[in-house]
Amino acid sequence: MTADADERREHFGAWLRRQREERGYGIDRASRIAGVAATTLRRIEMGDVPSIEVARQIARGLELDLSEVFRRVGYPLGLWTDRRCEEKSPAPEKNADNKSAAESRE
């Protein structure tokens, strides 16, 4: 793991804690609102990287911009710039040969 990734995680946890505290939420209240365990929220604030689903739950619960959360966590650009990230992406469409458009170009 790179130093940049470690630093980004640390910064995300500190940023998330500030966001939570600015809203006047303690860990327990924020975890109930977001629908995640208090221990999970604590670990994230201490530097653990949330899964995509947990990041979504936190963003929704604390009313944070999802793209900002994804950017600060360090998820790949496509995840947080694609508006479909808020919903499950549909399976790629298949052509008559049962290949996706990407497979057909190969």
N, C-alpha and C positions, 0 to 999 in steps of 0.2 A: 504494500500500500504506500502511496506517495505521501509526502509531507503536506501537499496541497489538499489531498482528500481528508487527511486527519484534521487539518486546520478548518476546512469547510464544515466538517461534522461538528467540531467544537463551536464554531461560529453559529451553526444552525441551532444547536441546543441552547446557546446563550440568547439568540434572537427569539426563539420560541418562548423561553422563560420570560423575557421582557414583554412579549406580546400578551402572554397569559396574565402577568402581573399588572400590565397597563389596563387590562379589562377588569381588574379586581378579583380575579379567580385564584383560589388556592389550587393545589394539585388535585385534591379530591373532587372539587366542583368542576374543574376543567375536564377531568377524566370522565365524569358522568355526562357532561354536555357533549363531549366528543365521542363518547361510546367506546373508550379504550380504558384498559386497566390503569390505575394510578401508578403501579410499578412500571408499566410500559412508558408512561409519560415521563416519569422520573429518569428512567434509563436514557430516553431520547434527549432530555435536557442535559444529561451528563455526557452525551456524545454518541450514543447508539444511533444507527441509521434506521429510520422507520421503513416498513414495507410501503409499497405504493398505496395499498388500501388504507393502512393506518395514517399515512400522510394525508390522504383524502379526507378521512374521518376527522382528523385534527383541524384541517383547513375549514371544513364545513362547520364543525362545532364551535370553533373560535372565530368564525367569520373572517378567515384569512384568505387572501388571494391564492388560489391553487397553484398558479404558475410561479408565484413568488416562493411558495413553500417548496415546490419541486426544484426551482433554481437554487435555492439556498441549501437544500439537501445534497444537490449535485447530481440529480438524475439527468440522463442524456437529453440534449436539447429537444429532440422530437417528442418526448413525453410531455414536456410542459408548454410547448408551443402549439401542439395539436389540440384543438378544442375537444376532440373526442376523448381526451384523457379523463374527462369527468364521467364518462360512461364506458361500459365495456365495448371495445371495438368489435365490429362484426367480422366474421370470418371473410377472407378475401373471396371475391366472386371467382367462379371457375368457368373456363370456356368449354367448348364441346369435347375437348380431349381431357377434361377434368384436371386442367392445369390453371394455376393462377396467372395473372398477367405477368408477374415477375418471372415465373417459371417458363412461360412461353417465350420470353425474350432471351433466355439462355441458349 
